[in-house]
Amino acid sequence: MSGKLDMTPMYAMHDALPRELEHIARIAGSAGSTGDPARILRTAAGWRMFKTSLHVHHTTEDDALWPVMRQALADQPDELALLAEMEEEHAAIDPLIHSIDAALAGEEPVGDLLDSLVTRLRAHLEHEEREALPLIDATVTEKQWRHFGQVHGSRIGPDAPRLVPWLLDGASAETVTAMLAPLPEPARSAFQNQWQPAYAALDRWGTTAP
């Protein structure tokens, strides 16, 4: 989608999260058959990467995106209502993550909770892409957008070696190039020579027999 802002990072995240929801839905569907969703998730690197990425993404939107938009749209009630919906949808997803982790810790069934997470997050991402992303592009300044990206990157911090290749898993060559371009040369080199090979070797959702 063309616009005044480079939305590549946002669309990369909106590709990565549904990709992982496919794995989560598959794991939830294994309940009562040959699989055990709780056992798989309890040790899955993919679950930890998914949770961390989702938390960073949503909290950065809540802290560094919606507030500046709310100021710019103060006299537009319909647009303010949309921002409120975005925050409410975030707030409904967080307790599901906590409930799943609590169930995992207590060795309780998680299939229904996973189903709810998949349904709610898919609906939120579709809603945000359909209505909020065009509003972001129309409202947020280049400076504010750069600030959002900087806050997002700073919150990834030491998790970058795993989360950057996670984010770019399956992305187009153009997206990979655009996402790596702002990184310093040592980080780009580390991505090619260390981060990406280590990520590729991960069995992040327990699909390979031990």
Backbone as JSON Lines, residues from 0, in Angstrom:
{"i":0,"aa":"M","n":[0.85,-1.2,0.0],"ca":[0.0,0.0,0.0],"c":[0.88,1.24,0.0]}
{"i":1,"aa":"S","n":[0.57,2.2,-0.9],"ca":[1.35,3.43,-0.96],"c":[0.74,4.46,-0.02]}
{"i":2,"aa":"G","n":[1.57,5.38,0.48],"ca":[1.13,6.43,1.37],"c":[2.31,7.29,1.74]}
{"i":3,"aa":"K","n":[2.07,8.23,2.62],"ca":[3.16,9.14,2.96],"c":[4.17,8.5,3.9]}
{"i":4,"aa":"L","n":[3.74,7.5,4.69],"ca":[4.63,6.83,5.62],"c":[5.1,5.51,5.04]}
{"i":5,"aa":"D","n":[6.32,5.1,5.42],"ca":[6.8,3.77,5.06],"c":[6.26,2.8,6.1]}
{"i":6,"aa":"M","n":[5.22,2.08,5.73],"ca":[4.54,1.18,6.66],"c":[5.12,-0.23,6.62]}
{"i":7,"aa":"T","n":[6.28,-0.4,6.01],"ca":[6.87,-1.73,5.89],"c":[6.97,-2.45,7.23]}
{"i":8,"aa":"P","n":[7.48,-1.81,8.29],"ca":[7.58,-2.53,9.58],"c":[6.22,-2.99,10.11]}
{"i":9,"aa":"M","n":[5.21,-2.14,9.93],"ca":[3.88,-2.5,10.43],"c":[3.33,-3.7,9.66]}
{"i":10,"aa":"Y","n":[3.47,-3.68,8.34],"ca":[2.95,-4.8,7.56],"c":[3.78,-6.06,7.78]}
{"i":11,"aa":"A","n":[5.07,-5.92,8.05],"ca":[5.88,-7.1,8.38],"c":[5.36,-7.77,9.64]}
{"i":12,"aa":"M","n":[5.02,-6.95,10.64],"ca":[4.46,-7.52,11.88],"c":[3.09,-8.13,11.62]}
{"i":13,"aa":"H","n":[2.3,-7.5,10.77],"ca":[0.97,-8.0,10.47],"c":[1.01,-9.26,9.6]}
{"i":14,"aa":"D","n":[2.15,-9.54,9.01],"ca":[2.34,-10.83,8.34],"c":[2.85,-11.88,9.32]}
{"i":15,"aa":"A","n":[3.75,-11.46,10.23],"ca":[4.37,-12.41,11.14],"c":[3.39,-12.96,12.17]}
{"i":16,"aa":"L","n":[2.56,-12.11,12.74],"ca":[1.64,-12.57,13.78],"c":[0.62,-13.59,13.25]}
{"i":17,"aa":"P","n":[-0.06,-13.35,12.12],"ca":[-0.96,-14.38,11.61],"c":[-0.23,-15.68,11.24]}
{"i":18,"aa":"R","n":[1.0,-15.55,10.77],"ca":[1.8,-16.76,10.48],"c":[1.93,-17.62,11.72]}
{"i":19,"aa":"E","n":[2.21,-16.99,12.85],"ca":[2.36,-17.74,14.09],"c":[1.02,-18.23,14.63]}
{"i":20,"aa":"L","n":[-0.04,-17.47,14.35],"ca":[-1.37,-17.92,14.77],"c":[-1.74,-19.22,14.08]}
{"i":21,"aa":"E","n":[-1.26,-19.44,12.87],"ca":[-1.49,-20.71,12.19],"c":[-0.9,-21.87,13.0]}
{"i":22,"aa":"H","n":[0.3,-21.68,13.52],"ca":[0.93,-22.71,14.35],"c":[0.13,-22.92,15.64]}
{"i":23,"aa":"I","n":[-0.29,-21.8,16.25],"ca":[-1.03,-21.9,17.51],"c":[-2.37,-22.61,17.29]}
{"i":24,"aa":"A","n":[-3.04,-22.29,16.18],"ca":[-4.31,-22.96,15.87],"c":[-4.1,-24.45,15.66]}
{"i":25,"aa":"R","n":[-3.01,-24.8,14.99],"ca":[-2.7,-26.22,14.77],"c":[-2.47,-26.93,16.1]}
{"i":26,"aa":"I","n":[-1.72,-26.28,16.99],"ca":[-1.44,-26.87,18.3],"c":[-2.72,-27.01,19.11]}
{"i":27,"aa":"A","n":[-3.58,-25.98,19.07],"ca":[-4.86,-26.06,19.79],"c":[-5.7,-27.21,19.27]}
{"i":28,"aa":"G","n":[-5.64,-27.45,17.97],"ca":[-6.42,-28.52,17.36],"c":[-5.91,-29.91,17.68]}
{"i":29,"aa":"S","n":[-4.71,-30.0,18.27],"ca":[-4.16,-31.31,18.6],"c":[-4.7,-31.86,19.91]}
{"i":30,"aa":"A","n":[-5.46,-31.05,20.65],"ca":[-6.01,-31.52,21.93],"c":[-6.9,-32.74,21.72]}
{"i":31,"aa":"G","n":[-6.67,-33.76,22.52],"ca":[-7.48,-34.96,22.45],"c":[-7.07,-35.92,21.36]}
{"i":32,"aa":"S","n":[-6.02,-35.58,20.62],"ca":[-5.53,-36.5,19.59],"c":[-4.14,-36.96,19.99]}
{"i":33,"aa":"T","n":[-3.21,-36.9,19.07],"ca":[-1.87,-37.38,19.39],"c":[-1.02,-36.33,20.08]}
{"i":34,"aa":"G","n":[-1.47,-35.09,20.09],"ca":[-0.67,-34.02,20.67],"c":[-1.19,-33.57,22.02]}
{"i":35,"aa":"D","n":[-0.41,-32.76,22.68],"ca":[-0.77,-32.16,23.96],"c":[-0.4,-30.69,23.87]}
{"i":36,"aa":"P","n":[-1.38,-29.79,23.63],"ca":[-1.05,-28.37,23.46],"c":[-0.24,-27.79,24.6]}
{"i":37,"aa":"A","n":[-0.61,-28.13,25.84],"ca":[0.11,-27.57,26.98],"c":[1.57,-28.02,26.99]}
{"i":38,"aa":"R","n":[1.79,-29.29,26.72],"ca":[3.17,-29.79,26.7],"c":[3.99,-29.11,25.61]}
{"i":39,"aa":"I","n":[3.39,-28.94,24.43],"ca":[4.1,-28.31,23.33],"c":[4.45,-26.86,23.66]}
{"i":40,"aa":"L","n":[3.46,-26.1,24.14],"ca":[3.69,-24.68,24.39],"c":[4.63,-24.44,25.55]}
{"i":41,"aa":"R","n":[4.59,-25.33,26.54],"ca":[5.41,-25.12,27.74],"c":[6.88,-25.0,27.39]}
{"i":42,"aa":"T","n":[7.32,-25.66,26.34],"ca":[8.74,-25.65,25.98],"c":[9.01,-24.99,24.63]}
{"i":43,"aa":"A","n":[7.98,-24.42,24.0],"ca":[8.12,-23.92,22.63],"c":[8.78,-22.55,22.6]}
{"i":44,"aa":"A","n":[9.91,-22.46,21.9],"ca":[10.54,-21.16,21.67],"c":[9.61,-20.24,20.89]}
{"i":45,"aa":"G","n":[8.8,-20.82,20.0],"ca":[7.88,-20.02,19.2],"c":[6.86,-19.29,20.05]}
{"i":46,"aa":"W","n":[6.38,-19.93,21.12],"ca":[5.41,-19.26,22.01],"c":[6.06,-18.07,22.69]}
{"i":47,"aa":"R","n":[7.3,-18.22,23.14],"ca":[7.98,-17.11,23.81],"c":[8.24,-15.97,22.84]}
{"i":48,"aa":"M","n":[8.66,-16.26,21.62],"ca":[8.91,-15.21,20.64],"c":[7.62,-14.51,20.24]}
{"i":49,"aa":"F","n":[6.57,-15.29,20.06],"ca":[5.27,-14.71,19.73],"c":[4.8,-13.76,20.83]}
{"i":50,"aa":"K","n":[4.85,-14.2,22.08],"ca":[4.38,-13.37,23.19],"c":[5.2,-12.08,23.3]}
{"i":51,"aa":"T","n":[6.51,-12.2,23.19],"ca":[7.37,-11.03,23.33],"c":[7.1,-10.04,22.22]}
{"i":52,"aa":"S","n":[7.02,-10.52,20.99],"ca":[6.79,-9.64,19.85],"c":[5.42,-8.96,19.95]}
{"i":53,"aa":"L","n":[4.41,-9.72,20.31],"ca":[3.07,-9.14,20.44],"c":[3.04,-8.09,21.53]}
{"i":54,"aa":"H","n":[3.67,-8.38,22.66],"ca":[3.69,-7.42,23.77],"c":[4.39,-6.13,23.37]}
{"i":55,"aa":"V","n":[5.55,-6.25,22.75],"ca":[6.28,-5.06,22.3],"c":[5.43,-4.26,21.32]}
{"i":56,"aa":"H","n":[4.83,-4.95,20.36],"ca":[4.05,-4.26,19.33],"c":[2.86,-3.52,19.92]}
{"i":57,"aa":"H","n":[2.1,-4.2,20.75],"ca":[0.89,-3.58,21.29],"c":[1.2,-2.49,22.29]}
{"i":58,"aa":"T","n":[2.15,-2.69,23.17],"ca":[2.45,-1.65,24.15],"c":[3.06,-0.42,23.48]}
{"i":59,"aa":"T","n":[3.82,-0.62,22.41],"ca":[4.38,0.54,21.72],"c":[3.29,1.32,20.98]}
{"i":60,"aa":"E","n":[2.33,0.62,20.41],"ca":[1.19,1.32,19.83],"c":[0.45,2.1,20.92]}
{"i":61,"aa":"D","n":[0.21,1.45,22.05],"ca":[-0.53,2.11,23.14],"c":[0.21,3.33,23.68]}
{"i":62,"aa":"D","n":[1.54,3.26,23.73],"ca":[2.32,4.32,24.36],"c":[2.81,5.4,23.39]}
{"i":63,"aa":"A","n":[3.11,5.01,22.16],"ca":[3.79,5.94,21.25],"c":[3.03,6.22,19.96]}
{"i":64,"aa":"L","n":[1.86,5.65,19.79],"ca":[1.11,5.87,18.55],"c":[-0.28,6.43,18.83]}
{"i":65,"aa":"W","n":[-1.1,5.69,19.58],"ca":[-2.46,6.16,19.82],"c":[-2.51,7.52,20.52]}
{"i":66,"aa":"P","n":[-1.64,7.81,21.51],"ca":[-1.74,9.12,22.17],"c":[-1.51,10.3,21.23]}
{"i":67,"aa":"V","n":[-0.52,10.23,20.34],"ca":[-0.28,11.36,19.43],"c":[-1.41,11.47,18.41]}
{"i":68,"aa":"M","n":[-1.98,10.35,18.03],"ca":[-3.12,10.39,17.12],"c":[-4.34,10.98,17.82]}
{"i":69,"aa":"R","n":[-4.52,10.65,19.07],"ca":[-5.66,11.18,19.81],"c":[-5.58,12.72,19.89]}
{"i":70,"aa":"Q","n":[-4.39,13.25,20.07],"ca":[-4.22,14.7,20.09],"c":[-4.57,15.31,18.74]}
{"i":71,"aa":"A","n":[-4.09,14.68,17.67],"ca":[-4.33,15.22,16.33],"c":[-5.79,15.11,15.91]}
{"i":72,"aa":"L","n":[-6.5,14.14,16.47],"ca":[-7.88,13.86,16.07],"c":[-8.89,14.28,17.14]}
{"i":73,"aa":"A","n":[-8.5,15.23,17.97],"ca":[-9.31,15.58,19.14],"c":[-10.72,16.03,18.78]}
{"i":74,"aa":"D","n":[-10.9,16.6,17.58],"ca":[-12.22,17.1,17.19],"c":[-12.94,16.17,16.21]}
{"i":75,"aa":"Q","n":[-12.5,14.89,16.16],"ca":[-13.09,13.93,15.24],"c":[-13.56,12.69,16.01]}
{"i":76,"aa":"P","n":[-14.79,12.71,16.48],"ca":[-15.26,11.64,17.38],"c":[-15.24,10.24,16.78]}
{"i":77,"aa":"D","n":[-15.51,10.1,15.5],"ca":[-15.5,8.76,14.89],"c":[-14.1,8.17,14.91]}
{"i":78,"aa":"E","n":[-13.1,8.99,14.6],"ca":[-11.72,8.51,14.6],"c":[-11.25,8.22,16.03]}
{"i":79,"aa":"L","n":[-11.67,9.04,16.99],"ca":[-11.34,8.76,18.39],"c":[-11.97,7.46,18.85]}
{"i":80,"aa":"A","n":[-13.17,7.19,18.39],"ca":[-13.83,5.94,18.76],"c":[-13.05,4.74,18.21]}
{"i":81,"aa":"L","n":[-12.49,4.88,17.01],"ca":[-11.68,3.8,16.44],"c":[-10.43,3.55,17.29]}
{"i":82,"aa":"L","n":[-9.78,4.62,17.73],"ca":[-8.59,4.45,18.58],"c":[-8.97,3.75,19.89]}
{"i":83,"aa":"A","n":[-10.12,4.12,20.43],"ca":[-10.59,3.46,21.66],"c":[-10.83,1.98,21.42]}
{"i":84,"aa":"E","n":[-11.36,1.63,20.26],"ca":[-11.57,0.23,19.92],"c":[-10.24,-0.52,19.83]}
{"i":85,"aa":"M","n":[-9.22,0.12,19.26],"ca":[-7.9,-0.52,19.18],"c":[-7.37,-0.83,20.57]}
{"i":86,"aa":"E","n":[-7.48,0.13,21.48],"ca":[-7.0,-0.08,22.84],"c":[-7.81,-1.15,23.56]}
{"i":87,"aa":"E","n":[-9.11,-1.15,23.35],"ca":[-9.96,-2.16,23.99],"c":[-9.62,-3.56,23.49]}
{"i":88,"aa":"E","n":[-9.33,-3.68,22.19],"ca":[-8.98,-4.99,21.64],"c":[-7.63,-5.46,22.19]}
{"i":89,"aa":"H","n":[-6.68,-4.53,22.33],"ca":[-5.42,-4.9,22.97],"c":[-5.68,-5.4,24.38]}
{"i":90,"aa":"A","n":[-6.5,-4.66,25.12],"ca":[-6.76,-4.99,26.52],"c":[-7.46,-6.33,26.68]}
{"i":91,"aa":"A","n":[-8.2,-6.76,25.66],"ca":[-8.88,-8.06,25.73],"c":[-7.94,-9.21,25.44]}
{"i":92,"aa":"I","n":[-6.87,-8.94,24.69],"ca":[-5.94,-10.0,24.3],"c":[-4.95,-10.3,25.42]}
{"i":93,"aa":"D","n":[-4.48,-9.28,26.12],"ca":[-3.48,-9.48,27.18],"c":[-3.91,-10.5,28.23]}
{"i":94,"aa":"P","n":[-5.15,-10.43,28.75],"ca":[-5.55,-11.42,29.76],"c":[-5.56,-12.85,29.23]}
{"i":95,"aa":"L","n":[-5.82,-13.02,27.94],"ca":[-5.78,-14.36,27.36],"c":[-4.38,-14.94,27.42]}
{"i":96,"aa":"I","n":[-3.39,-14.1,27.09],"ca":[-1.99,-14.56,27.17],"c":[-1.66,-14.97,28.6]}
{"i":97,"aa":"H","n":[-2.06,-14.14,29.57],"ca":[-1.78,-14.44,30.98],"c":[-2.49,-15.72,31.41]}
{"i":98,"aa":"S","n":[-3.73,-15.9,30.95],"ca":[-4.48,-17.09,31.32],"c":[-3.84,-18.35,30.74]}
{"i":99,"aa":"I","n":[-3.35,-18.24,29.51],"ca":[-2.68,-19.39,28.9],"c":[-1.43,-19.74,29.68]}
{"i":100,"aa":"D","n":[-0.63,-18.73,30.04],"ca":[0.59,-19.01,30.8],"c":[0.27,-19.59,32.17]}
{"i":101,"aa":"A","n":[-0.8,-19.09,32.8],"ca":[-1.19,-19.63,34.11],"c":[-1.63,-21.08,33.97]}
{"i":102,"aa":"A","n":[-2.36,-21.38,32.91],"ca":[-2.78,-22.76,32.68],"c":[-1.59,-23.67,32.4]}
{"i":103,"aa":"L","n":[-0.62,-23.16,31.65],"ca":[0.59,-23.94,31.39],"c":[1.33,-24.24,32.68]}
{"i":104,"aa":"A","n":[1.44,-23.23,33.54],"ca":[2.15,-23.41,34.81],"c":[1.42,-24.41,35.7]}
{"i":105,"aa":"G","n":[0.09,-24.41,35.63],"ca":[-0.7,-25.32,36.47],"c":[-1.03,-26.63,35.8]}
{"i":106,"aa":"E","n":[-0.45,-26.85,34.63],"ca":[-0.68,-28.08,33.85],"c":[-2.18,-28.31,33.62]}
{"i":107,"aa":"E","n":[-2.87,-27.24,33.24],"ca":[-4.29,-27.3,32.94],"c":[-4.51,-27.27,31.43]}
{"i":108,"aa":"P","n":[-5.67,-27.67,30.94],"ca":[-5.95,-27.63,29.5],"c":[-5.92,-26.2,28.96]}
{"i":109,"aa":"V","n":[-5.41,-26.04,27.75],"ca":[-5.29,-24.7,27.16],"c":[-5.97,-24.59,25.81]}
{"i":110,"aa":"G","n":[-6.56,-25.69,25.31],"ca":[-7.11,-25.68,23.96],"c":[-8.12,-24.58,23.72]}
{"i":111,"aa":"D","n":[-9.09,-24.41,24.63],"ca":[-10.13,-23.38,24.45],"c":[-9.53,-21.99,24.53]}
{"i":112,"aa":"L","n":[-8.57,-21.78,25.42],"ca":[-7.92,-20.48,25.54],"c":[-7.16,-20.13,24.26]}
{"i":113,"aa":"L","n":[-6.5,-21.12,23.69],"ca":[-5.77,-20.88,22.45],"c":[-6.73,-20.54,21.32]}
{"i":114,"aa":"D","n":[-7.86,-21.23,21.26],"ca":[-8.86,-20.92,20.25],"c":[-9.33,-19.47,20.38]}
{"i":115,"aa":"S","n":[-9.56,-19.03,21.62],"ca":[-10.01,-17.65,21.85],"c":[-8.94,-16.65,21.43]}
{"i":116,"aa":"L","n":[-7.69,-16.96,21.74],"ca":[-6.6,-16.08,21.36],"c":[-6.52,-15.94,19.84]}
{"i":117,"aa":"V","n":[-6.57,-17.06,19.15],"ca":[-6.48,-17.04,17.68],"c":[-7.63,-16.21,17.1]}
{"i":118,"aa":"T","n":[-8.84,-16.44,17.59],"ca":[-10.01,-15.72,17.06],"c":[-9.92,-14.23,17.32]}
{"i":119,"aa":"R","n":[-9.59,-13.86,18.56],"ca":[-9.55,-12.44,18.92],"c":[-8.42,-11.7,18.21]}
{"i":120,"aa":"L","n":[-7.25,-12.3,18.16],"ca":[-6.12,-11.6,17.57],"c":[-6.28,-11.48,16.06]}
{"i":121,"aa":"R","n":[-6.78,-12.52,15.42],"ca":[-7.03,-12.43,13.98],"c":[-8.01,-11.29,13.69]}
{"i":122,"aa":"A","n":[-9.08,-11.23,14.46],"ca":[-10.08,-10.18,14.25],"c":[-9.48,-8.8,14.47]}
{"i":123,"aa":"H","n":[-8.65,-8.67,15.51],"ca":[-8.02,-7.38,15.79],"c":[-7.1,-6.96,14.66]}
{"i":124,"aa":"L","n":[-6.26,-7.87,14.19],"ca":[-5.32,-7.53,13.14],"c":[-6.05,-7.12,11.86]}
{"i":125,"aa":"E","n":[-7.12,-7.83,11.55],"ca":[-7.9,-7.47,10.36],"c":[-8.56,-6.1,10.53]}
{"i":126,"aa":"H","n":[-9.08,-5.83,11.71],"ca":[-9.71,-4.54,12.0],"c":[-8.68,-3.42,11.9]}
{"i":127,"aa":"E","n":[-7.54,-3.63,12.5],"ca":[-6.49,-2.6,12.48],"c":[-6.02,-2.34,11.05]}
{"i":128,"aa":"E","n":[-5.83,-3.4,10.28],"ca":[-5.34,-3.23,8.92],"c":[-6.38,-2.54,8.04]}
{"i":129,"aa":"R","n":[-7.63,-2.87,8.25],"ca":[-8.7,-2.32,7.42],"c":[-8.97,-0.85,7.74]}
{"i":130,"aa":"E","n":[-8.95,-0.48,9.03],"ca":[-9.38,0.86,9.41],"c":[-8.3,1.71,10.05]}
{"i":131,"aa":"A","n":[-7.47,1.12,10.94],"ca":[-6.52,1.94,11.69],"c":[-5.28,2.3,10.89]}
{"i":132,"aa":"L","n":[-4.77,1.36,10.07],"ca":[-3.55,1.68,9.33],"c":[-3.74,2.82,8.35]}
{"i":133,"aa":"P","n":[-4.85,2.88,7.59],"ca":[-5.04,4.07,6.76],"c":[-5.13,5.36,7.58]}
{"i":134,"aa":"L","n":[-5.74,5.27,8.77],"ca":[-5.83,6.47,9.62],"c":[-4.46,6.86,10.14]}
{"i":135,"aa":"I","n":[-3.64,5.89,10.49],"ca":[-2.26,6.19,10.9],"c":[-1.54,6.95,9.8]}
{"i":136,"aa":"D","n":[-1.63,6.44,8.58],"ca":[-0.92,7.06,7.46],"c":[-1.41,8.49,7.2]}
{"i":137,"aa":"A","n":[-2.69,8.71,7.42],"ca":[-3.26,10.03,7.17],"c":[-3.01,11.02,8.3]}
{"i":138,"aa":"T","n":[-2.68,10.53,9.49],"ca":[-2.64,11.37,10.68],"c":[-1.25,11.6,11.24]}
{"i":139,"aa":"V","n":[-0.44,10.55,11.29],"ca":[0.85,10.59,11.98],"c":[1.89,11.27,11.1]}
{"i":140,"aa":"T","n":[2.72,12.12,11.71],"ca":[3.78,12.79,10.96],"c":[4.98,11.85,10.8]}
{"i":141,"aa":"E","n":[5.87,12.21,9.87],"ca":[7.09,11.42,9.67],"c":[7.89,11.34,10.96]}
{"i":142,"aa":"K","n":[7.99,12.44,11.67],"ca":[8.76,12.47,12.93],"c":[8.12,11.55,13.97]}
{"i":143,"aa":"Q","n":[6.82,11.61,14.1],"ca":[6.12,10.74,15.06],"c":[6.26,9.27,14.67]}
{"i":144,"aa":"W","n":[6.22,8.99,13.37],"ca":[6.36,7.61,12.91],"c":[7.76,7.08,13.19]}
{"i":145,"aa":"R","n":[8.78,7.93,12.98],"ca":[10.15,7.52,13.31],"c":[10.28,7.26,14.8]}
{"i":146,"aa":"H","n":[9.65,8.11,15.61],"ca":[9.7,7.91,17.07],"c":[9.06,6.58,17.46]}
{"i":147,"aa":"F","n":[7.91,6.28,16.86],"ca":[7.27,4.99,17.12],"c":[8.21,3.84,16.78]}
{"i":148,"aa":"G","n":[8.87,3.92,15.64],"ca":[9.81,2.87,15.25],"c":[10.99,2.76,16.2]}
{"i":149,"aa":"Q","n":[11.47,3.9,16.68],"ca":[12.6,3.89,17.61],"c":[12.21,3.26,18.94]}
{"i":150,"aa":"V","n":[11.02,3.6,19.43],"ca":[10.56,3.01,20.7],"c":[10.37,1.5,20.52]}
{"i":151,"aa":"H","n":[9.78,1.12,19.41],"ca":[9.57,-0.3,19.13],"c":[10.9,-1.04,19.11]}
{"i":152,"aa":"G","n":[11.89,-0.49,18.4],"ca":[13.19,-1.12,18.32],"c":[13.89,-1.21,19.66]}
{"i":153,"aa":"S","n":[13.77,-0.14,20.47],"ca":[14.44,-0.14,21.77],"c":[13.84,-1.18,22.71]}
{"i":154,"aa":"R","n":[12.56,-1.48,22.55],"ca":[11.92,-2.45,23.42],"c":[12.26,-3.89,23.01]}
{"i":155,"aa":"I","n":[12.61,-4.08,21.76],"ca":[13.1,-5.4,21.34],"c":[14.46,-5.64,21.95]}
{"i":156,"aa":"G","n":[15.33,-4.63,21.88],"ca":[16.61,-4.62,22.55],"c":[17.4,-5.9,22.42]}
{"i":157,"aa":"P","n":[17.74,-6.54,23.54],"ca":[18.59,-7.73,23.5],"c":[17.95,-8.94,22.85]}
{"i":158,"aa":"D","n":[16.63,-8.88,22.59],"ca":[15.96,-9.98,21.91],"c":[16.08,-9.9,20.39]}
{"i":159,"aa":"A","n":[16.75,-8.86,19.88],"ca":[16.87,-8.67,18.43],"c":[17.43,-9.89,17.7]}
{"i":160,"aa":"P","n":[18.46,-10.59,18.22],"ca":[19.0,-11.72,17.47],"c":[17.97,-12.8,17.15]}
{"i":161,"aa":"R","n":[16.94,-12.93,17.98],"ca":[15.89,-13.91,17.67],"c":[14.68,-13.26,16.99]}
{"i":162,"aa":"L","n":[14.32,-12.05,17.44],"ca":[13.06,-11.48,16.97],"c":[13.17,-10.84,15.59]}
{"i":163,"aa":"V","n":[14.33,-10.36,15.21],"ca":[14.46,-9.8,13.86],"c":[14.29,-10.91,12.81]}
{"i":164,"aa":"P","n":[15.01,-12.04,12.89],"ca":[14.74,-13.1,11.92],"c":[13.35,-13.7,12.05]}
{"i":165,"aa":"W","n":[12.79,-13.71,13.25],"ca":[11.4,-14.15,13.44],"c":[10.46,-13.25,12.63]}
{"i":166,"aa":"L","n":[10.66,-11.94,12.76],"ca":[9.81,-10.99,12.05],"c":[9.9,-11.15,10.54]}
{"i":167,"aa":"L","n":[11.09,-11.46,10.06],"ca":[11.34,-11.5,8.61],"c":[11.21,-12.9,8.02]}
{"i":168,"aa":"D","n":[10.78,-13.85,8.82],"ca":[10.6,-15.22,8.34],"c":[9.54,-15.24,7.23]}
{"i":169,"aa":"G","n":[9.94,-15.6,6.02],"ca":[9.0,-15.66,4.91],"c":[8.74,-14.33,4.23]}
{"i":170,"aa":"A","n":[9.39,-13.25,4.68],"ca":[9.17,-11.93,4.08],"c":[9.82,-11.86,2.7]}
{"i":171,"aa":"S","n":[9.34,-10.95,1.89],"ca":[9.91,-10.76,0.57],"c":[11.32,-10.17,0.69]}
{"i":172,"aa":"A","n":[12.1,-10.32,-0.37],"ca":[13.45,-9.76,-0.39],"c":[13.4,-8.25,-0.2]}
{"i":173,"aa":"E","n":[12.38,-7.61,-0.78],"ca":[12.26,-6.16,-0.64],"c":[12.01,-5.76,0.81]}
{"i":174,"aa":"T","n":[11.15,-6.53,1.49],"ca":[10.88,-6.23,2.89],"c":[12.11,-6.45,3.75]}
{"i":175,"aa":"V","n":[12.82,-7.54,3.52],"ca":[14.04,-7.81,4.29],"c":[15.04,-6.68,4.1]}
{"i":176,"aa":"T","n":[15.25,-6.26,2.86],"ca":[16.2,-5.18,2.59],"c":[15.78,-3.89,3.29]}
{"i":177,"aa":"A","n":[14.49,-3.56,3.2],"ca":[14.01,-2.33,3.82],"c":[14.13,-2.38,5.34]}
{"i":178,"aa":"M","n":[13.89,-3.54,5.95],"ca":[13.94,-3.65,7.4],"c":[15.37,-3.64,7.93]}
{"i":179,"aa":"L","n":[16.3,-4.19,7.15],"ca":[17.69,-4.25,7.61],"c":[18.44,-2.95,7.34]}
{"i":180,"aa":"A","n":[17.97,-2.16,6.38],"ca":[18.71,-0.96,5.97],"c":[19.02,0.0,7.12]}
{"i":181,"aa":"P","n":[18.09,0.24,8.07],"ca":[18.4,1.19,9.15],"c":[19.39,0.65,10.18]}
{"i":182,"aa":"L","n":[19.65,-0.66,10.17],"ca":[20.52,-1.25,11.19],"c":[21.97,-0.9,10.89]}
{"i":183,"aa":"P","n":[22.8,-0.75,11.91],"ca":[24.23,-0.54,11.67],"c":[24.84,-1.77,11.0]}
{"i":184,"aa":"E","n":[25.93,-1.57,10.3],"ca":[26.55,-2.65,9.54],"c":[26.85,-3.88,10.4]}
{"i":185,"aa":"P","n":[27.37,-3.73,11.63],"ca":[27.62,-4.95,12.44],"c":[26.35,-5.77,12.67]}
{"i":186,"aa":"A","n":[25.21,-5.09,12.85],"ca":[23.96,-5.82,13.07],"c":[23.5,-6.51,11.79]}
{"i":187,"aa":"R","n":[23.65,-5.84,10.64],"ca":[23.27,-6.48,9.38],"c":[24.14,-7.7,9.1]}
{"i":188,"aa":"S","n":[25.43,-7.58,9.41],"ca":[26.32,-8.72,9.23],"c":[25.97,-9.85,10.18]}
{"i":189,"aa":"A","n":[25.63,-9.49,11.43],"ca":[25.24,-10.51,12.41],"c":[23.96,-11.2,11.98]}
{"i":190,"aa":"F","n":[23.02,-10.46,11.39],"ca":[21.79,-11.06,10.91],"c":[22.09,-12.14,9.87]}
{"i":191,"aa":"Q","n":[22.93,-11.81,8.91],"ca":[23.23,-12.75,7.83],"c":[24.03,-13.95,8.32]}
{"i":192,"aa":"N","n":[25.0,-13.72,9.19],"ca":[25.97,-14.76,9.54],"c":[25.65,-15.51,10.84]}
{"i":193,"aa":"Q","n":[24.85,-14.9,11.72],"ca":[24.6,-15.52,13.02],"c":[23.11,-15.63,13.33]}
{"i":194,"aa":"W","n":[22.4,-14.49,13.3],"ca":[21.02,-14.5,13.75],"c":[20.15,-15.4,12.88]}
{"i":195,"aa":"Q","n":[20.22,-15.21,11.57],"ca":[19.37,-15.98,10.66],"c":[19.68,-17.48,10.69]}
{"i":196,"aa":"P","n":[20.96,-17.88,10.64],"ca":[21.24,-19.32,10.73],"c":[20.77,-19.94,12.04]}
{"i":197,"aa":"A","n":[20.95,-19.23,13.15],"ca":[20.52,-19.77,14.44],"c":[18.99,-19.89,14.49]}
{"i":198,"aa":"Y","n":[18.29,-18.9,13.95],"ca":[16.83,-18.97,13.92],"c":[16.36,-20.11,13.04]}
{"i":199,"aa":"A","n":[16.99,-20.28,11.88],"ca":[16.59,-21.34,10.95],"c":[16.76,-22.73,11.57]}
{"i":200,"aa":"A","n":[17.69,-22.85,12.49],"ca":[17.95,-24.15,13.12],"c":[16.98,-24.45,14.26]}
{"i":201,"aa":"L","n":[16.19,-23.45,14.67],"ca":[15.26,-23.64,15.79],"c":[14.07,-24.5,15.39]}
{"i":202,"aa":"D","n":[13.67,-25.4,16.26],"ca":[12.4,-26.1,16.13],"c":[11.42,-25.36,17.04]}
{"i":203,"aa":"R","n":[10.97,-24.19,16.57],"ca":[10.33,-23.27,17.5],"c":[8.94,-23.7,17.97]}
{"i":204,"aa":"W","n":[8.29,-24.6,17.23],"ca":[6.96,-25.06,17.65],"c":[6.91,-26.56,17.9]}
{"i":205,"aa":"G","n":[8.06,-27.17,18.13],"ca":[8.08,-28.58,18.52],"c":[7.57,-29.51,17.47]}
{"i":206,"aa":"T","n":[7.86,-29.2,16.2],"ca":[7.36,-30.05,15.11],"c":[8.34,-31.16,14.75]}
{"i":207,"aa":"T","n":[9.57,-31.09,15.27],"ca":[10.57,-32.1,14.96],"c":[10.69,-33.06,16.13]}
{"i":208,"aa":"A","n":[10.65,-34.32,15.86],"ca":[10.77,-35.31,16.94],"c":[12.14,-35.21,17.59]}
{"i":209,"aa":"P","n":[12.2,-35.32,18.93],"ca":[13.5,-35.24,19.62],"c":[14.39,-36.41,19.26]}
